[in-house]
Amino acid sequence: MVFFDVIFPLNIGPLTYKGPAGYPGPIMPGMLVRAEIKGTMQYGVIRGRAVHIPKGSVKEIHAVLQDRPIFPSPIMNLMQWMSDYYLVSEGLVLKSVLPKDVFKATKSRERVFRSARSLASSVADLSTDPDVVSAIRETISRKEYKTYLLHVPSFMHELSYLSPIIRKARNCIILVPEVSHIEEVSPYLHELVGQRLTILHGRLPRRQRNNAFHRIISGDSDIVLGTRLAILAPLNSPSLIAVLQEHNRSYKNLEGLRYHARDIAVMRGYMEKSTVLLSSPCPSLESFHNSTIGKYSFLTHDNTGQRPRIEVINMKVAKKITTHLSKRALDATASCIKNKGNALLLVNRKGYSILQCADCNFIESCPECRIPLVYHKNKGILKCHYCGHTDNSTDICRRCGSSRFDMIGAGTQRIAAELEQHLHVKPLLFDKDVLNEGPDHGDLQHITLGEETVVGTKVITKRLPKSESFNLCIFLNPDMQLHLPDFRSAELLFQEIVSTSECVKDGGLILIQTRMPEHHVFRYVRTYNLNDFYKEELSVRKSLAYPPLSRMVLFTITAKGEIEEMLAKALTDTGGVVEVIGPVRTSGKSQDQWKLLLKSSSKEYLHRYARSVLQSLEKRKGFRIVADVDPISI
């Protein structure tokens, strides 16, 4: 009798079953099966032959559903690695990979691509370095693992390098950060490779997502374009894995299995001897560091073209029209409107402002999150931008009864109102609240085609096509990003400015208002000096022992009552290798939450220590602990 370990898309480890009696063919890892768990039939995947057979009676696999694996052996090995690295069960990894109904028989249909503005002319106008293309093609032809980090001026340049490579390549996975990128890119790629292309992302309707899996498994499609989910597409022996905009934080999954698709791409390439191409106008500091120590091969585009000019406005000495608008920024906006151009003003806050009592300084706070509520003037409400809690605004201070309030700070609504007052234009508002209310996407096309002044948060830069839409862009309060308690804040701001420059016409103008003009972000970004910025940023990270010079695991713990004594028992001697920060109590709706951060320069020791903490705590009643390995924010 042969026994097999089976993985189910549940948050549990592998379970052992007898092989099905009378099954005529071989049973291989990655094959779909059906077996009983606690009286119910569940679909699962064969992990391999069981090494340890449990005592007592062992249930039998009810049925083998296909005569060949749905997942090749390298994918099974990758899922096992992910389970070990991200400190989760293999079942949770499988659950993150498979759509719920992929086991049901679905007729594979040809993918119909909606018509969209073609990128062909924009990409064709861009030059590429033939030596870069040749180097990548040669590595693909040799079927050997190598990771390239390609630094290019724009997203369009990323496509210009990718196009000649995928025309002749087979079995390719192409990752983009957002669904909006897929909508922009898929018609262009379809022109290049036809029905070989399949789209895969989490927002696909269930039927289309199932069809995509079946097209990949059957071999009808050998080029997969998708968001982070696509990195685990069941594609046999990928020759190329391309990660566009590799710096983008959307590649990190923030729920369930907290994996980073860029890192999985590199590991999958290593396991399957694939060529991995990471590309970006502003690479992540982790990837830049890996290129400096020889893990990645650094490639760059010789950029001789014109880019938007960046000017930094020192708000400590600049003339101001309002507290939040310098005369330089307002004059530039007026000039842009006069010349029938498009202007974009970026603000780091939705709503109007924060209301503070002028007599007792009281500020209404969220009862759940304990952070200030933001006044939304258009709806007459106070809103928490973390949990969504809302209260009606009031004319009377709840603490002292005063009717005098000061407006603290400025959100999109206040900036729009000030522009309307001083320039007599009605700007288009675009932030996440507007987006959630179902904005007309025609407004976005209107921005790219006609005259418009837009006030928005950075969400607009994710929704706009990566084309030169604006003549002027103004960052009104970027200092807010630098004041966040995040060691990556400078890197994120640098990336945001460089990424936004892609939405500004060549020769256009970017204005940055700041009270910290001496900060190294502003010193280097005005000339797009990526190398020197990253060298200085790496020096800062090294002095504080932060990634990429160390590794981190962040635990989020949810429980009732105090847990400090319980944690003290779980946090045994670190041997001086692991630094423990916390626990720090945070807000929670029904239960208290704590954050506990582990940091170490030794990846192996950190994982062993984190695993011991998990094993000590995860089975306690009324106690929930979630591990985030390599967190992107703390």
N, C-alpha and C positions, 0 to 999 in steps of 0.2 A: 504493500500500500504506500502510495506517494502522498506526501502532505505539502500544502502550499500556504504561504503567507499572503493574505489579501488586504489591500488598502481600500478603505471606504471613504467617500467624501464627507466624513464626519470628523469632529475634533477628537480622534482617538488614534492609537497606534495600530500596526498591522495585527490581524487576527489569523489564527491557523485553522485550516480546513483540510479534510480529505479530498483528494482528487475525485472527480465524478466517475462513477463506475461505468465502464463501457464506452468512455469517450475515445473515438478512434485515432485521433491525431495527437501530436505533441502539445503540451501546455507550456507557453512561454511567458516570460515577464512582459507586462504591458497589455496582456489580453483582457478583454472585458468578460466579467462573470456576474452571475447572480447568486447570492447566498443569503442565509437567514441570520438575522441579528435580533435577539429578543422577540422572536415570534413574527417578525416582519421580514419580507424579502427586500434586499437592498442590492443596488448595482455597485460593483467594485472593480478593482484592477489587480491582476496578479503581480505581486512583488517579486516572487521567486520561490524556490523550494525552501520549505521550513527547515531550519537548522535545529531548533529546539521544539520537540513535540510535547504539548501539554499532557499532563496525566488525566485519566478519566476518558469519558466519551468525547469524541471530536465530531462536529457536524461535517456534512459533505457539501461540497459546492453543488448548487442546484442545477446550474447550466453554464456552459461556455457559449458566449453570444456571437463571437466571430472567430474565424479560423486563422486570423493573423492579429498581431498586436495593434492596439490603437495608439500606443506610445512606444516608440523605439527604445531600445535599451539605454542609450545615452540620456534620454529624457527621464527615464526611471532613476538613473544614477543621479541626475541633476536634482530631482525632487527629493531624493534621500539627502543630498548635500544641503539643500535649502532647509530641510527639517532640522538638520544638525546645526547649521550656521545661525538660523533665525530662532532657534530654541522653541520650536513648535512641533506638533505631531505631524507625521506624514499625511494623515487624513486631512488636516487643515490645508496642507499644500495642495493636495488633490482637489479639495473643494474650491480652492482659488483658481484652479486651472480649468475645470470642466463646467460647461453650462449644465443646468439641471436636467434638461431633456435631451442631451446629446446621445443618450443611449437608445432613444426611440428612432426607429427607422425613418429617415427623411430623404425624400428624393432630391438629389443634387440638382440645382437649377443654375443656369447661367446668371452671373451677377450683372445687373443692369446699372450702369453708371449715369447719374444725372448730369445733364449738361451744366457746365460752369465756365467762368472766364478762364480761358486757357493760359497756362503759364509758359507755353512753348516759346513765344516770342521773347518774353522777359529773360528766360534762362538761356536761350540761344544767343542773346546779345552779350553774355558774359564770357570772358576768357577763362580758360583753365590751364594749369601747368601740366603739360604732357608727361613730365617726369613723375609727378605725383600719381597720375592715373596709371601709368605703366607699372610703378612700384606696387600698387594695390592689385592690379590685374595679375602680375607675376606671382604674388603670394597666393592668390586664389587658385591659379593654375597648378601650383605646387602642392595644394591641399594640405597646407601646414598652418598651425595656429600662429597668429600675430595680431596684436592690437595696435592700430594707428590712431593717433589723435590729430585731427585735421583742424587747424585754425583758419577760418575764412571770414570775409567781411560781413556776410549776410546769409540768411536762410536761402535766398535764391542761389547763392554760390554753392551752398551745400548740395542743392539739387543739380547744379551744373556739373559737379564732380560725380555725383551718383549716377547720372543718366548714362554716360558712356560705359560705365562699369556693369550695370545691370542688363544692358541690351544683350550681352553675350553670356552672362552668368546664369547659372541654374540654382534653384533652391536658395532663395534669398529671403531674409526677414528684415523689414524696414520699420523702425520704430519712430514715431513722432509723439510729442508730449500730449497734445490735446486733440479732441475730436474735430475741432475747427481746422486743425492742420490737415486732417484726413480729407475733409470736405474740399479744401483748397488744392491738395496735391493729387488726389486719386484720379481725376480726369486726365491730368497730364501724364501720370504713370501708365494709365490705361492706353493712352495713345502710343506709348513706347512698347508695352508688352502684351496688350490685348487681354484675352480671357485667362491668361496665366495669373493675373492679379486677383487676390482675394482680400477683402477688408475684414478686420477682426478687432472689435473693441467692446467694452462692457455695456455701452448704450444701444447696441444693435437690438432690434426686436428679436424675440426668442427664436422665431423661425429662421431669420437671416443668420443669426449666430450659429445655429445648428448646421445650417447649410454650409457655412464657412468651414466648420470643423470637418464635415464630410468631404468637402472638396479638397481640403488639405490631405486628409487621410487617404482618399482614393487616388491622389496624385493628379487630379484635374487642374489644381493650382499649385504652382511651385514658387510663387512670389507673394509674400504675405506683408500687407501694410496695416499697421495698427498702433494702438497705444500700448501701455506697459503689459497688458494681458497677452499681447501677441508674442512676447519673448518666449512663452511656453507653448507656442503653436506646435502641434505634432508633425512637424516637417522633418522628413528624413535627410540627414546629413547636409545641413545648410552649408553652402560654400561661403556665403557672406552674411554677416549680421551688421546692419548699419543703424546707428543710434543718432538721429538728427537732433540738434539743439540739446546735446547731451548734458548741459548744465541745468536743464529745467527741473524744478522741484516736483513737477507732476509725475515724474518717473518713480517717485517713492509712494508706495501704497500706505495709507495712514490708518487703515482698518483691517481687522482680520490678520492675515499674513502680511507683516510689515516689511515687504521686500523692496529692493531698489532695482528697477528693470535694467539700468545701465550696468550694475555690478553682476546681475544674472547673465546679461549678454556676454560679458567678458568671461565668466566661468563656463557658460555653454560653449563659447568659442574654443576655450581651452580643452574642454572634454571632447568636443567633436572635431577638433583640428580645423576650425573655421577661421576665416579672416574676419576680424572685428574692426569696424570703422566708426569711431566716435568723432563727431564733428560739431562745431559750434563757433559763433562769432565771439564768444566769451566763455571759454571752457571752465569747468568747475576747478576749484583749487586742488581737489583730490586727483583729478585727471592730470592737471598740470604738474603736480608733484610726482605722479607716477611716470610722467615723461622725462622728468629731470633725473630720476634714479634708474632709468633704463627699462622699466616694465612696459612702457608704451613707446612706440616710435613717433616722434613729433614731426608733423608735416605742416607746411604753411603756404598760403597763397600769397604771391607777390602782389601786394595791393598798391597800385599806382593811381587808382581812381580818386575822385573827389568825394568827400564825405561831409555830412552836415557839420557846420562850425559850432563848437560848444563854448559858451561864455558863462562864467561864474559871477554871480552878483552878490557882493558882500552886504547882507542886510543890516549889519551893524552900522554902516555909514551911508548906505544908499538912500536917496530920496524916496519917500513912500507916498502913495496916494491914499492907501488904507494900511491898516496894520499888516495885511497879508499880501498886498500888491505893491511892488516897487514901481516907480515911475518908468523905469527902463522896460519892465515887463508890460505895463499898460500901453506905453508908446509903441512897442513892437507889435502888440496885438492890434492896435488901431491901424498901424501901417499895413499889416497883413490883410485886414478887412478891406482897407482902401484899395489895395492891389488885387482884390478878388481872390485871395488865397484862403487856405484852410489853416486854422489854428487849433492846437490842442493844449489845454491847461490841465495838468495832472495834480490831484490832491490826494493825500493819504487818509482821507476820512469821508465817509458818507454823511448825509444829513446836513444840518445847518451849523450847529455849534453845541457847546456844553453850557448849560445855564448854571450860574453861581449867584447865590444871594449876595447883594452888594453890602448888606449890613452884618450878617453873621458868617458869610463865606460858605454856607451850606450848599452841597451839591447832591442832588438825588442820585442814589446808587442802585444798581440791580440787586434785588433781594437774594438772588441765587449766586451771582458771580462776584458781587461786591465791588463792581467797577462802575465809574460814572455813566449815567444814561445820556444819550445824545439826543438833542432837540431836533425834531424833524418838523420844520415850520409848515411845509405844505400840507401835512396831515394833522398838525396840532398834537403830536405825541412825543413822548420820551421813550427811546428804544435802546436796548442793550444789543450791541453788535456782536456779542459772543453767543448768547443763548436765544436771542430773539424776543425776550420779555419786553412788553410794552406797557406804559401807563399814559393816561391823558395828561397833557401838560397843564400847568396851573399858573395863575397870576399871583398866588400867595405862597410865600415860603412856608414849608411845613414845619420848620423848626421855630422861627421867630415871628412869623406872620407878616413880614415885610413884603411890599409889592415891588421892590426895586431889584432888578436882576442885571448882571453883567453877562455878556456873551463871550465865552472863553474859546479861543481857537476858531478855525473855519473849516467847514466841510464843503462838499460840492455845491449844496444849495446856496450857501452864503457867498461863495465865489461867483456863482452864476448871477446872483442878485446884484453884487457889486459891479460886475461887468455891464449888466443891463443899465444900472444907474449911471455909470460914467461913459459908456460907449454907445448906449442906446441900441444895443443888439440883444436878441433873446437867444442865449446859447442853448445848444442841445445838451441835455444832461444824460450821462451814461455811467451808471455804477451797478453794483450787484443787485440792489433793490429794484432798479429799473428792469434789469435783465430777468429777475424772478417774476416780474409782473407780465412778462411776455412781450418784449420789445419787438418792434417791427424791424426785421433785418434789412428792409429797404433803407432805413436810416443809415446803416453802415455803408451801403452802396452809395447813398447820397453824399456821404463824407468823401468818398474816393472820387466822385464824379463832379461835384459842384462846390460852391462856396459854403463853408460852415465853420462856426466857432463851437468847439466842444469842450465841456468841462466834465471830467470823469476821473475815476480811480484807475489803477493799472489794469483792471479787468478788461478795459477797452483794447489794450495792446494785445491781449490774448484773442480777442474776437475779430479784430481787423485782419484782412489779408496782409501777408508780409510784403507789402508794396509801398512805394513812396506816396503816401496819401496827404501829408501835411507839409506846409511851408514853414511852420513855426511850432515848436513844442516848448512848453514852460513847466519845469518842476517847481511847484510852489513851496512845498514844505518837506524836502527830502531828509532834513535833519531828524524827523520823527523816526525814520528807519534806523539811523545811527544810534538813537537813544534806546532802542529796544534791548532787553537783556539777552542778546543772542550773539555769540562769538562770530557768527557768520554775517552779521549785519552789514559790514563794509563790503564784503564780497557780493552780497545780494544787491546792494545799491549800485555797485559798479556794473553788474550784469544787467540790472533793470535799465540803466541809462543807455548802455550799448545796444541792448535789444530794442529799446524804443527808438533809437536812431534809425532803425530800418524802416520806420513808418514816416520818416522825414525825407523830403526830396534832397538829392545831392545838391550841395550849395545852400541848403536851407539852414535854419538857425535853431539851436537848442539853448535855452536859458535855464540856469540853475540858481534858484534863490537859496542862500544859506547864511547862517550866522557862524559857520565854521569853515571859512574858505581855505584855511591852512591844513585841513584834514587831508590825509594822503589819497582818499578817494577822489577828491576834487582836483588835487594836484596832477594826478595821472590821467583821469578820464577826459580832461579837456583836450588832450592830444591822443586819446585812444591808446595810451601806453600800457598795454596789458602786462608785458614782461616785468617792468619795474614795479608795477602795483603788486603783482603776485609775489615778487621777491620780498617786498617789505611786509606784505600780509603773512607770508610764511614765517618771517622772522618774529612777528608778533605771536603767531600761533605756537611757535617753538618755545617761546619764553613762558607761555601759559600751559604748555603740554596739552594743546587741543588738536583735534584732527586737522589735517591728515597725519600729524606727528604722533597721534595716539588713537586708540579705539575707545568707543563708548557703548554702554548698554543702559537704556533708560527703562526703569520699571514704573508702571502706573498701577497703584494699589487702591482698590476700592473695598471698604469695609465699614462696619459700624463700631463706634467706640475707639478707644486708643489702641495703637498698634506698636508704639515705640518699644515696649518691653519684648514683644514677640519678634520684632525685627532685630533687636539686639542679640537674641539667641541665634537667629538665622545668619547674621553677619559675623561669621567666625573670623579668625585671624587671617588677614589678607597677605601676610608675609611681606608687607611693604611694597608689593608689586601693583596692587589695585588700590586706587583712591576712591573712597566712598563719600559721596556728597548727598546730604539729606539724612532722613526723609524730610520733605517739605510739604506741609498740608496745603492742598488747593481746594477750590470749591467743587461741590457736587450737588445735584438736584435733590437726591434722596439719601445719599450716603456720602460720607467724607471720602476724599481722595488724597493720596500722598504720591509724591514723585521721589524716586530714589535713583541717583545716577552713579554708575560705576565707570571708572576711567582707568586705562592702563596702556602702557606702550607695548605690552605683550598681548597679541590677539589670542594666542592659545591659552594663556593663564586666565585672561579675562573671561573667556568662554567657560572654562572649567569652574571658575568661581561663580559666575552668573547662573550656571546650571545647578550648582549646589544650593544657591539661594532659592531658585525656583522649586526644586524638589522639596525643600524644607517648608515652603509656604503654600504651594498651589493646592494642596488637598485639605486645607483647613476650611471648616464650615463657615459660610457667610463671608468668605474672603476671596477676592478675585484679583489676580495679578497678571498683567500683560507686559511682555518683554518687547522692547523696540531696540533691535541691534542696529548700530550706525544711525541714530536718530538725526533727522535734518533740523530739528528744533528741540530745545529743552525748556 
